[in-house]
């Protein structure tokens, strides 16, 4: 389980870096502690967290551009 947590934390870091390239910061981005502590067979969730309206709009813009290829 510890390796899985480290992998998820690494994924969160990669996601944060990829978002930062586009000027997007999600301040609460991280591993969701509630699902991390829960006794379940599912892996912990990634908490994307709150962000400003500006960042949400930037995220929409980046995702639309990526979808258009």
trRosetta pair geometry for C-beta under 8 A, 3 or more apart (Angstrom, degrees):
i j d omega theta_ij theta_ji phi_ij phi_ji
1 4 5.4 -55 -152 35 38 115
1 5 6.4 40 151 -21 69 103
2 5 5.7 -52 -150 34 33 112
2 6 6.5 34 152 -18 65 104
3 6 5.6 -53 -148 37 34 112
3 7 6.3 37 151 -21 65 105
4 7 5.6 -53 -149 35 32 114
4 8 6.4 31 153 -18 65 104
4 43 6.4 -135 174 -128 126 106
5 8 5.7 -53 -147 37 32 110
5 9 6.2 32 153 -18 65 106
5 31 6.9 47 -153 -138 81 171
5 36 6.9 72 -116 -143 110 112
5 44 7.1 49 -108 13 77 139
6 9 5.6 -54 -146 38 31 112
6 10 6.3 35 152 -21 64 105
7 10 5.6 -54 -150 35 31 113
7 11 6.5 34 150 -20 64 103
8 11 5.5 -50 -150 34 35 114
8 12 6.5 39 150 -21 65 101
8 31 5.4 82 124 -99 122 119
8 43 6.8 172 -77 170 131 118
8 44 5.9 73 -176 65 175 109
8 46 6.9 -159 -173 -76 102 93
9 12 5.5 -48 -150 33 34 115
9 13 6.6 38 149 -20 62 102
9 31 6.0 -54 -80 -32 73 126
10 13 5.5 -52 -153 34 35 115
10 14 6.5 36 150 -19 66 103
11 14 5.6 -52 -149 36 34 112
11 15 6.3 36 152 -19 66 105
11 46 7.2 -95 105 -84 114 138
12 15 5.6 -53 -147 37 31 113
12 16 6.3 35 152 -21 64 105
12 29 6.1 158 -169 152 101 96
12 30 5.9 61 -168 -126 154 35
12 31 6.2 -105 -42 -47 149 74
12 46 5.9 179 -90 -135 97 113
13 16 5.6 -51 -146 35 31 112
13 17 6.4 30 155 -17 64 106
14 17 5.8 -55 -149 37 31 111
14 18 6.3 31 153 -19 65 107
15 18 5.7 -55 -145 37 31 111
15 19 6.3 29 156 -17 65 106
15 29 6.9 -154 101 -170 114 136
15 46 7.4 77 20 -177 164 151
16 19 5.9 -56 -148 38 29 110
16 20 6.2 33 153 -25 64 108
16 25 7.8 35 -156 -132 86 63
16 26 7.3 -119 -110 45 79 91
16 29 5.5 157 -84 103 100 151
17 20 5.5 -52 -146 32 31 115
17 21 6.9 44 152 -29 61 95
18 21 5.9 -41 -160 16 34 116
18 22 7.6 12 150 1 58 103
19 22 6.1 -73 -165 46 40 99
19 24 4.0 -88 178 84 94 104
19 25 6.8 141 122 -85 118 30
19 26 6.5 -17 138 -4 170 97
19 29 7.8 -170 28 -71 154 161
19 59 7.5 -14 -137 -100 105 97
20 23 7.3 50 -167 -77 38 16
20 24 6.9 -112 -75 61 28 58
20 25 6.6 46 -95 -80 78 77
22 58 6.5 155 139 158 102 109
22 59 7.9 110 108 -95 135 50
22 62 4.7 26 -165 -93 159 144
23 58 5.9 -103 89 -168 99 153
24 51 7.6 6 -170 -155 89 150
24 55 5.1 113 -142 -155 78 92
24 58 5.1 -171 -81 103 98 123
24 59 5.5 96 -126 -71 149 84
24 62 7.0 -88 -27 -2 138 149
25 51 7.2 162 93 -130 55 107
25 55 6.3 -93 52 -113 57 141
26 29 4.0 91 91 -48 108 107
26 48 5.6 -70 -171 179 156 68
26 49 5.1 130 165 65 99 106
26 50 7.7 151 -162 77 77 30
26 51 5.0 -64 -114 -71 69 118
26 55 7.0 164 -77 152 62 145
27 49 6.1 -128 74 134 60 141
27 50 6.6 -24 54 75 102 79
27 51 6.8 155 10 -97 82 65
28 47 6.0 -71 137 129 99 111
28 48 7.4 58 86 118 92 32
28 49 2.3 172 74 -136 102 138
28 50 5.4 67 4 25 130 70
29 46 7.6 1 -162 173 74 97
29 47 6.9 176 -139 94 29 70
29 48 6.1 -6 -104 -146 76 39
29 49 5.4 -108 -52 19 44 125
30 46 7.5 -173 104 -157 21 67
30 47 5.5 -8 65 57 68 103
30 49 7.2 57 17 -42 80 127
31 36 5.5 71 142 -66 112 131
31 44 5.3 37 -171 125 103 139
31 45 7.7 134 -162 83 57 43
31 46 6.4 -54 -105 -109 48 57
31 47 7.0 57 141 11 10 91
32 35 4.6 45 94 25 114 105
32 36 6.3 173 91 -19 56 90
32 44 5.9 -174 58 177 81 94
32 45 4.2 6 22 75 137 91
32 46 6.7 178 -16 -134 92 5
32 47 4.2 122 -77 -45 82 101
33 36 5.1 -55 -140 38 36 119
33 37 6.1 28 163 -16 69 107
34 37 6.3 -62 -149 39 24 102
34 38 6.5 33 151 -35 61 108
35 38 5.4 -44 -142 20 37 121
35 40 7.2 -52 -158 39 78 137
35 42 7.4 -59 -168 99 115 106
35 44 4.5 137 108 -141 100 65
35 45 4.5 84 31 11 161 90
36 44 4.2 22 -81 -111 68 140
48 51 8.0 -54 147 -21 90 114
51 55 4.0 -97 164 84 121 133
51 56 5.7 150 90 -52 112 79
51 59 7.6 82 90 -19 159 135
52 55 4.7 97 56 7 80 99
52 56 7.0 -140 98 -4 44 86
53 56 5.5 -53 -148 36 35 114
53 57 6.3 35 154 -18 67 104
54 57 5.9 -56 -150 37 29 109
54 58 6.4 29 151 -19 64 107
55 58 5.4 -52 -144 37 35 113
55 59 6.2 40 154 -22 66 103
56 59 5.6 -52 -149 34 30 114
56 60 6.6 34 150 -20 63 103
57 60 5.5 -49 -150 34 35 114
57 61 6.4 38 150 -21 64 104
58 61 5.6 -52 -150 35 33 115
58 62 6.4 31 153 -17 66 105
59 62 5.8 -54 -145 37 31 109
59 63 6.2 27 157 -16 65 109
60 63 6.0 -60 -146 40 27 108
60 64 6.2 28 157 -20 65 108
61 64 5.9 -57 -147 35 27 110
61 65 6.4 25 156 -17 63 107
62 65 5.8 -55 -149 37 30 111
62 66 6.3 29 154 -18 65 108
63 66 5.7 -54 -145 38 32 111
63 67 6.3 33 155 -21 65 106
64 67 5.7 -55 -147 35 30 111
64 68 6.5 26 155 -17 64 107
65 68 5.9 -59 -149 37 30 108
66 69 7.4 35 175 -75 36 38
